[in-house]
Amino acid sequence: MPDQTLVGQLRSTLGRLEAALGAVDEALAFTDLNGIVEWTNASFDRFVGLSRLQSLGQCLSQILPRPYLHELSDSRSGLPFWSSGSEGSSTWELLGAPLRQVIEVSWATVDLPGKPSLVFTFRDKSAIVQAQDKLIDARDQLEAQVVERTLALQLARDEALAASQSKTRFLANMSHEIRTPLNAVIGLTDVLLSSSMEGQQREMLETIHQNGEYLLSLINDILDISRIETGRLALNPRTFDLHGLLNDIIHLFQYQASVRQLGLHLSMPPDTPRWLVGDDLKLRQILFNLLGNACKYTNEGEIRLDVDALAATANGRSFMFHVSDTGIGISREALPHIFEEFIGHSNPAQTQQSAGLGLAICSRLCQLMGGKISVDSSLGSGSCFTVSLPFTLASQEQAEIVRGNPEESLEPEIRILVADDNRVNRRVLELMLARLHLSADAVGDGNAAIQFVRNGNVDLIFMDVAMPGLDGMAASRQLRSEGYSDLYIIALTAYSFDSHRQECAAAGMNDFLSKPLRLADLRVALSRYRDWRRATESVASE
């Protein structure tokens, strides 16, 4: 009875084992060492397309699917694949199928008492391999798309770069061509205004000079648009007279306001600091734009420029500039976008066109200078633009350099050479130097400048950058290569891009002056030369 119970338990266990092996996805088969089939599971039966009874007693190599027969024996020995060892594995791939069919085969020896057997496992890897193939195809397509897109972006970048370079060259050339005659207009009127001329002639000269400055600011507006777009706009701080700047601006717009029968007023507390260090040209540009708009959009009433100096800080002092008018005002809908590019002022009462760039430039310049701009306006009630900007208070020495006597800056016997191919430009600089009680020799090209230096008796050269033949930068490099390290070279150029300034420095030039040249700028440049000369002589004497 116990034996029957044990037999029953064994039968039950074998039944469960048979059911479990029949449920697995892998095809399983037991054979003897010669490959004669002794047992299979349901997955193997489906794999070979035979029932278990049909497979039993058959040689494994005879019943496996025909497409895989080429994998069943070693091509060199002709022996069955399982004869290479007691255990092993192999991968079979069905060639020529629309989708890849891959079978992984493994076998191992099972040492049963008296009768060793082989157990074979056949795993269908087709789904995994096909998924991998899809992933590889997708990756290859994505890489191809990335390469294609990268090439397209590189082409677009190259085209944009070429367009940007073309625009930069155009703006630089345009700036050069316009600044060259402006150098004569502003420079000569600057010289004349520094004389004792009085009355109506002085007034007319001041008008010419101020409008020349205004034309120069328009050129700078165009260049600033390009610089803002490319992020190359930089500050050029220097010592300046705030009171003089504000009065000049009001004086320039006085005629325009009087023609329109508008009042134009400047209000500034008496204790407002006069001498500051900052980018006065950009401040002038901001106020020019705001006052120009106020005159444009005000048909009656008045325009005011009110200035407030805020409390001093460790880094300087902030100033508030309020430009208010009684003009047509700005609608509530337009206010949030008023400082965006190409947003023109739209109002039925408006009689003049606007490109929509002035306020955008003002906003960018304020941000660049560490300040901000805001507006308070309503339709039909006028507008008030408020600009807040920080400046550094100038020291007494800095102020004296700008307004001081030229005789105190340099000795009259300094040996100066002017190298410029434009006769008018040479004459303008000669007259400016004469106002500072200085004289200069002049040549018309770089080769002549080099030869003049070789002949001796030159301390300082004002070198025009753009000259025919040997230009100013090439001449400077040549002089430096010949050992003239104690020669001070100031670049003169009608180009105003910062990259051009860097190129001049790389060529060995000590300083940089942009045309149109002003008497105050010349005085400051000569002061820098004086300081450099003193420092050089001090080092040489040690």
ABEGO torsion letter per residue (X at the ends): XAAAAAAAAAAAAAAAAAAAAAABABBBBBBBAAGBBABBBAAAAAAAGBBAAAABGBBAAAABBAAAAAAABBAAAGBBAAAAEABEBBBBBBBGBABBBBBBBBBBBBBBBGBBBBBBBBBBAAAAAAAAAAAAAAAAAAAAAAAAAAAAAAAAAAAAAAAAAAAAAAAAAAAAAAAAAAAAAAAAAAAAAABABBEAAAAAAAAAAAAAAAAAAAAAAAAAAAAAAAGABBBBBBBBBAAAAAAAAAAAAAAAAAAAGBBBBBBBBAABBABBBEBAAAAAAAAAAAAAAAAAABABEBBBBBBBBBBBBAAEBBBBBBBBBABAEBBAAAAAAAABBGBBBBBAABABBBAGAAAAAAAAAAAAAGBBBBBBBBBGAEBBBBBBBBBBBBBAAAAAAAABBAAAABBAABBBBBBBABAAAAAAAAAAAAAAGBBBBBBABAAAAAAAAAAEGBABBBBBABBBEBBAAAAAAAAAAAGBAABBBBBBBABABAAAAAAAAAAGBABBBBOBBBAAAAAAAAAAAAAAAAAAAAAAAX
